[in-house]
Amino acid sequence: HQGRSYDSLIAHTTIVFVRYIVLSWQNRCGSDQRTLGGMFYELCDEVNELDWAAALQTLLSLLEEISQKATKRLKTFIDCQVQQWAACLPSYIKGYLPQLNCES
C-alpha cells in the first residue's frame, strides 16, 4: 500500500514507532538485568531515608523567613496561601505542621 497524503504518512510513522517501542519494551523485560531483582525495594529504602517531615519543616521555616522580610500585605498573602495549602493536606501530614494563622 502506498500512501501519499500527509495524514497517511503520519499514521504509518506513528504505527512503526509504536511497534518499535513495544518490541523494545518486550526485549528489555526479557533480557535487561535492570528489570530483575530488588530495584524497586532499593528505591523504597532510599525514599524512607529521606526525612520528609524535616524537609517540610525547613520549607515552612524558609517561607516564614521570607514572609518576615516582606511587606505587611505580602506577608498576609504568603501566610494565607500557606494556610490554604495546609488545609488541603491529609491529617497525618498536618500533625507535623505548626499552627498556621491567617491574618485578614
C-alpha positions in Angstrom: 0.0 0.0 0.0 1.4 3.4 -1.0 0.0 6.5 0.7 0.8 9.9 -0.5 -1.4 12.0 1.8 0.2 13.7 4.8 -2.2 12.1 7.3 -1.4 8.6 6.0 2.3 9.2 6.3 1.9 10.4 9.9 -0.3 7.4 10.7 2.2 5.0 9.2 5.1 6.6 11.0 3.2 6.5 14.3 2.4 2.8 13.9 6.0 2.0 13.1 7.3 3.8 16.2 4.7 2.3 18.5 5.6 -1.2 17.2 9.3 -0.4 17.8 8.5 0.8 21.4 6.5 -2.3 22.2 9.2 -4.6 20.8 12.0 -2.8 22.7 10.0 -3.0 25.9 9.4 -6.7 25.4 13.2 -7.2 24.7 14.1 -5.2 27.8 11.7 -7.2 30.0 13.2 -10.4 28.8 16.9 -9.7 28.8 17.8 -6.5 30.7 19.2 -7.2 34.1 17.9 -3.8 35.4 14.3 -5.1 35.3 15.2 -8.0 37.7 15.8 -8.1 41.4 15.1 -5.7 44.1 15.5 -2.4 42.2 12.0 -1.3 43.4 12.8 -2.2 47.0 16.2 -0.4 46.9 14.3 2.8 45.7 11.9 2.4 48.6 14.8 2.2 51.0 16.2 5.4 49.6 12.9 7.2 49.9 12.5 6.0 53.5 15.8 7.5 54.4 14.6 10.9 53.3 13.1 12.7 56.3 10.1 14.4 54.7 8.9 15.8 57.9 12.2 17.7 58.4 12.1 18.8 54.8 8.5 20.1 55.3 9.6 22.0 58.5 12.5 23.5 56.6 10.3 24.6 53.8 7.8 26.3 56.2 10.7 28.0 58.1 12.0 29.3 54.8 8.6 30.7 53.9 8.2 32.2 57.3 11.6 33.9 56.9 10.7 35.3 53.5 7.3 36.4 54.9 9.0 38.3 57.8 11.1 40.3 55.4 8.2 41.1 53.1 5.7 44.0 53.3 2.7 43.5 55.6 0.4 42.9 52.5 2.8 40.3 51.0 3.2 38.7 54.4 -0.5 38.3 54.8 -0.8 36.9 51.3 2.0 34.4 51.9 0.6 33.3 55.2 -2.9 32.8 53.8 -1.6 30.9 50.8 0.4 28.5 53.1 -2.7 28.1 55.4 -4.9 27.3 52.4 -2.3 24.8 51.2 -2.1 23.2 54.6 -5.9 22.9 54.9 -5.8 20.6 51.8 -3.2 18.2 53.3 -4.2 14.9 54.8 -4.4 14.9 58.6 -1.4 12.7 59.2 0.8 15.4 57.5 -1.0 18.3 59.3 0.3 16.7 62.5 3.8 17.7 61.5 2.9 21.3 60.8 2.9 24.1 63.3 -0.3 26.1 63.8 -0.8 28.4 60.9 -2.8 31.5 61.3 -4.1 33.7 58.5 -4.5 37.4 59.3 -7.0 39.3 57.3 
